[in-house]
Amino acid sequence: MKIQNKLSLVFSLIFGGILLIFIFGVYQFFSNKCTEDYFDRLHLRAAVKIDLIDGEYVAPDILQTMYENLPPNLEPQITVYNAADGSLIYRDKESGTPPPIYKSLVRQIRSNRLAVKTWDGNMQVYGFMIEGNKAMYVVMARGHDTQGTKQMNTLRNIMLVAFLIVMIAIILTVRLMTKQAFTPVSKMTDKVKDITLSNHLGIRLDEGNRKDELAKLAIMFNQMLASLEKSFDAQKQFVYNISHELRTPLSAIIAELELSKEKPESTNEDYLKAIDHALDDAHRLVVLSNNLLDMAKANYSPKEIAMHEIRIDELLLSECQKLQKIHPNYNIQLVFDQEDIDDDRAITINGNEYLLGVAFGNLVENGCKFSNDKKCEVHIAHNGKEMIIRVEDNGIGISKDDQLKIFTPFYRGLNKTYADGNGIGLSLAQRIFEIHDGKINLESEPGHTVFTVRLKNVL
C-alpha cells in the first residue's frame, strides 16, 4: 500500500474513531438524562396518587376505574403497599398480579427505607417509601418512557446520518491534504526517474522553499547528485589518464622489442640498450601501479584505515633511509628546529604508518629529484597541538600557474621535462594528509620550494 493511501486510511480511522466516541458520549449523556427525567416523573405521579388515596380525595376504586383501561405505555402503573406489613393497598389495574420483581423490591425498601431505581425488561421501576397522614406506604411506579424512546431513536438516527456525512467529508479532506502533501514527493520521484532513464546526473530536483523537510531532502539529494557527478567525471578523467600513462610505457616496450627482433644483425650492445630501455619502461609501470594502489588505499573511508600512534621523526628517518638506499646520490637532511622536546607525544600522531610514509616519501623524493644538487631538507617542529613538517629544496621551483593545479591527479607542470613522473605523488600526498585531518601548503619560487605539512599530535 502506498504511504499516501496508508496515511489517508490511518487519519480517517483516527478522526472517525474520535468522532464516534464523541457521538456515543453525547448519545449516552442524553439517554441517561432522559432516563433520570422519567424516574422523576414516575416519582411525581406516584406521590400525587398517594396524596389522593391517603387524603381520600378520590376513592381507590374510582382511581382504578380511571386507569384500568389506559394503555400502559401512556400512563405509568402505580402500586401501593402498606409499609408496616407489606400488604397491597392499591393497584392501578385491579386485574392481574403485580410484577414478580416487586416482592423483593418491597422487602428491600421496607428494610433499608431507601428509594430504588431499576429496570424490569424495557420498563423503568421506581420504588420508595413515603409517609402519609394515615400510614407509611411503599410505592412502586412502573412505566415505559414512550416519548423519550422516540426522541432518543430520532437523535440516534440524526447522529448516524451526521456521522456518515462527516466521515465522507473527513475522508475527502484527508485524501486531498495527503495528495497535496505528497505532490512534491511525486515530482521528486518523476525527476529521479528521468535521471535514471536519461543517465544524466546534471538534472537537479526542485528545492521548493528550501525550509521544510521535503525541501531539505531535495537539497541533500541534489548535493548527493553533485557529488556523484563529480565522482563520475573524476572517474572518467582517471580512466583516461590511466590509459594514457599505461599506453606510453607499454608502447615503448613493444617498440623496443620489435625493433630488436627485426634487426638480427644487431650487436650485443644494441640488445643490452634495448633491454635497458624496456626495463626503464617496466620500472615506470611498476611505479605507476604502486601509486595507483596507494591512491586506492587513500580513498578508503578513514574508519576503514587502521590507525595507531606514530613518532614522526622515526617515520621520516625510515623513509629518508629507504630513498637514499634506492638513490645513493640523494642528499637528505633531517633537522629538528627545536632542540629539546620534553614530551615524546609532541612529535607523535595517530595515523597509518604506511600511508604517511608514502606521502612524506613523495614530498622528499620530489625535493631531491627536481634539485640540481639532489639535496632536500626536512624540518620537524611543533607548536604544542600540531606537528609542523617542512620539506625544503633549492630546485627549479614551481610556476604560479602550476601551483594552482599541482595537487590535481596526473597533472604535470612545465618542469615535467626535468624529471620523470606520472603526476600522482602530490595529489596522493594531499589525500593522505586529509585522511589524517592534516593540511599541506606550498610556497615556491625559482630556486626555492617549501611544502609545509601540519598534523595534530596526540597531546
N, C-alpha and C positions, 0 to 999 in steps of 0.2 A: 504494500500500500504506500502511495506517495505521502511524503510528510505533510503536504498541503491538505490532502484528504484526511489524514490521521488527525491533524490539528483541528480541522473542521468538526470531525466526529467527537473528539475529546471535549472541545469547548462547548459544543452543542449539548453533550451529555451533562457536562458540569452545570451549565446555565439551566438546562431542563430540570436537573435534579434539585437545584436551589429553588427554582420556581415551583416545582411540585411540592417541596417541603413547605414553602410559604403558603401555597393554596391549601394544603392539608391542615396547616396550623390555623388558618383563618376559618376553614370549614369546621374544624374541631371546636374552635372558640365559640362560634355561633351555635353549634349543636349543643354544647354544654350550657350556653346561656339560655337557649330555648327550653332545654330540659329543666333547668332551675326555675325558669319562669312558670312552667306548667306545674311543678311541685308547689310553687307559691299559690297558684290558682286553686290547686287541689286543697291546700290548707285553708284558703279563704272560703271555698264552697262548703267544706266540712264544718268550719266554725260557724257559718251562717245557719246551717241546718241544726247544729246543736243549740243555738240561741232560740230557734223556732220550737224545737222539741222541748228543751228544758223550761222555757218560759211559757209553754203551752199556748203559743200564739197560733199554731196550726197543729191539728191533731196528727199523730203519726200515720193513721190510715189514710187521711187526706193527702199527706205528702207522698205516700206510696202510690196512691191513685194518680197523682200528678206525674210521677216519674216512672211508673210501671211500663208505659208504652213508649217511652223515649228511647231511641237507638243509643246504645252505649257509647258510640263514637261522637255523640253530640253533647252528652252531659256525663260527668263522672259519677260513678256509683258510690254512694256513701253507706257505710255500715257502722253502727254504733253499738258498743258493748259496755256493760257495767264494769267499771274498774274494780269493784270490790270482789265480785265472784266470777267475772268473765262471761256473764250471760248475755245473750243477744237481746238488744233493746229495739233496734230499728234497722231496717234494710230497705233501700230504695225499691228494690224488686222483691216482693214477698215470695214469689215462686223461685224455686231453685235453692241451692245451698251456697254459702259463701265459698270463695276460692280456698283450696286446701292450705295455701301459704298463710292465710290469716291466723290459723290456730297457733302456729309458732310465733308469729309476729306479735299477736296479742299478749301471749305469755311473756315475750321479751320486753314489751313496753310496760306491762304491769310490774315486771321485776326491776327494770332499770329506770323507769319513768323518763325515758329519753325518746325523742322522736326518731322515726325510722323512714329512710327513703330507699326504695328498692324497685326492682323490675320484676314483673310477672309476665314472661313472654315479651310481647311488644306493648304491654300495659304498664304504666307507671303507678306505683303504690306508695302512698304517703300515710303513715300511721303516727298518731301522737296521743298524749293524754291531756285532757282538758277538764277543768273544774267548773261545774255548773252550780246553779242555785240549789238543786235537789241532790245532786250526787257528782261523783267523779266518773268521767266517761273515757273510754278508749275508742278513738275514732279511726276508721280505716277508709281512706279515699282512694279509689282506683279508677283510672281512665286512660284514654289514648288521645294524645295531642294531634288531632287530625289536621288542624290548620298549620300547626308548627311543622308537621311532617311534610305537608305540601310546600311550605316555604323553604324547608331545607332541601327538598328534591329540586325545587326551582333554582336555588342557589348552587346546588351541585352541578346541575346542567349548565348553568351560566359559566361556572368556573371551568368546567370541562371544555366548553367551546372556547373560552378565553385562553385556556392552556394550549389548545391546538393552534389557535391563531398566533399566539405569542411564540410558540415553538417554531412555527413556519417562518415568522419574522426573524427569530434568532438564527435559525439555520441559514437563511438567505444572507443575513447581515454578516455572520461569521464567515460564510463562504466568500462573500465579497471582500471582506477585510483580509482574509488569508491570501486570496488571489492577488490583491494589491500589494500585500507584504512580500509575496514571493515573485512578483513581477521582475524585480532586479535580479533575483536568482535565476529566473528563466532566461533573462537576457544574457547573464553571465554564462549559463550553460550553452546557449546558442553560440556565443562568441568563442567559447572553448572548443566547441565542435568545429567551428570554422577554422580555428588554429590547427586542430588535429587533422582535418581533411586537407587543408591547404599546405600543411607543414611549413607554415610561415610564422616564425617567432616574433616578427615585428609588430603583429597585431596586439593591441592593448585593450583591456576591459575598461568600461565606463566607471569612473570612480565616484560618480554622483556628487553628494555634498561633502565628501571626504571627512564626515563626522560620525555617522552611525556605524554599527557593527559591519553591515554589508559593504559599506564604502571602505572600511579598514581592510576587510577581506580582499576587496578588489585591489587596493593599494599593495597589499602583501603579495597577491598573485602577480601583479604587474612587475613588482620587484623581482619575484622569482623568475618570470619570463625574461626580464632584462639580464639576470644572472645566467640563465640557460643560454640565451642568445650570445652573450659574451663568451661563455664556455665553448659553445659550438664553433663560434668564429675563431676562438683561440685554438681549438682542436684542428680546424681546417688549416689554419696557418701553421700549426705544429706539424701536421702531416706533410704539408707542402715543404716545409723547411727540412724535415727529416728525410724526405725523398731526395731533396737536392743534396743534402750532406752525405747521404749514403751513396747516391749515384756517382758522385765525383770520385771518391777513392776506389770504388768498385770498377768504374770505367777505366781508371788509370791502371789498376792491377791487371785487368783483362788486356788492355792495350799493350802493356809491357810484356806480358806472357805471350801474346800472339805475335808481337814483333820479334821476340827471341826465337819463337818457333819457326817463323818464316825466314830466318837467316841462319841456315845451317853452317855457314862459313864463319859465324861469329866466334871470337876467341873466348877463352875462359874469363878474361877481364870484362868483356861485354856481358857475359852471363852473370857475373858477380854484380855488375852495376844494375842489371835488370832485377836481380833478386833483391838488392838493397832498396831499389825504388818500390818494389812490391811490398817489402817488409815495412817500409815507411808508411805506405798507404794502409797496410794492415794494422799497424800501430794506431794510426788515426782512427780506424774503425773501432779498435778496442777502446780507445779513449772516449770516442763518441758513445759507444754502447754503455760504458761505465757511467758517463754523465747522464745519459737518458735514464738508467736505472736509479741513479741518485735523485734525479728530478721526480721520478715516480714515487720514491720513498718520501720526498719532501712534500708531496701533495697529499699525503695521508692526513687524516684528522689528527690534531695534537693529542687527542685522547687515545689514539691507537699507537702512539710512539712511546717507547719505553724511556723514562726519564730517571736520572739519578744525579747525585752530587758529583761535580767535576771541578777539579782545580784547573783554572785556565792556563796558568804558567806551565803545568805539566803537559797539558794538551798541546799548547803551542810549541813547546820544546820537542815533543814527539813528532809533530808534523814537519817542523823545520829539519829534523834529522832525516826523515823519510825523503824530503825533497833533495837534500844535499847528497844523499846516497844515490838517488836517481840522476841528479845533475851535479856532479862534483865541482863544476865551475861556478855554482851559485854561492854567493856570499850573504848569509842571512845572520843578522844580529838581533838578539833578544834583549831588550832594555827595560829595566824596572825604573819608572820615573819616580817612584817613592822607595827610598832605601829600606826603611823599616816598616814592615807590615806586622802589626801586633797580633791580629786575628786572621787565621787562615781562611775564615769564612768570607772575608772581604774580597778574596780573589777566587771564591768558589761559587759556582752557579748550579742550578738544577736544569739538566739538559740531556740531550742524546749525544754521546761522545762521538759516534761515527759521523753523524750529520754535521756537527760543529767542526770536526776535523776536516771534512770535505770543504766546508765553507771557508775556513781560515786557510786551508791549503790552496784553494783557488786564488785568494787575495794575494798570498805571499808569492805564489808561482807567477802571477801576472806582474807583480812588482819587479821580480828578477828578470822575467822574460822580456819586458819592454824597457830595460835599462841597459845602456852600453856596458856598464861595469858589472852587470848581473848582480847588483847589490840591493838589498832591501832591509829596512829596519822595522822591527815590531816592538812597539812601546806598550807597556802594561801599566795601568794606573787605576785608581778607584776614588770615588768621592763619598764613600760611606754606604750608599744604597746601590750604586751602579759600578760595574766594571767598564773601563774605557780602554779599548784596544785600538791603537793607531798603526796602520801599515803604510810606511812611507818609502818612496823611491825617488830617485833623481833621473827618471827616464824621460821619454819623449813627451809625456803628458797627454791629456785628452782635450780635444777642442770643445768649445762651448756648445756647439750643435750636437756633438756626440754625447756630451754629458746628459742631455735630456733623454736620450734613448739607450743609455749604456746598460740599463737593467732590463731591457727588452730581450726576451729569449731569441737566440740566433742572430741578434743584431751585432754587426761588426763595423766599427768606425773606420776613419781614414788610416788608422795605424794597422789595419789588417795585413798590409804588405810587409810590415816589420817583423811579424812573428805569426806562426801558425796558430789556429784556434777554430772553434766552432760557434762561439758566441753564447755558450750555455753557462759558463762558470759564474759570472756575476749575477745573472738572474737567479741561478740556483742558490747562490750565497744569500741573496736578499730574502728569498723564500724561507730558507733555513733560519735566518735571524728573526723573521716574522713569527715563525712557529715558537720560538723561544722568547716571544714578547720583547724582542730587541729591535734596534734601528741601525741602519747603515747610512753614512753620509759621505759624499765625495767632494773633495776640493782638489782642483787640478789646474795647472798652468804649464806652459812649456818648461821642461826641466825639473818639475816637481809635482808629485801626485800623492795625496793622502786619503786613505779610506779610514773613516772613524766608525767603530762599532761600539754600541752601548748595550750592555746586558745587565739585568738585575741580578745581584748576588743574593746569597741566602741569609744575609743579616736581617 
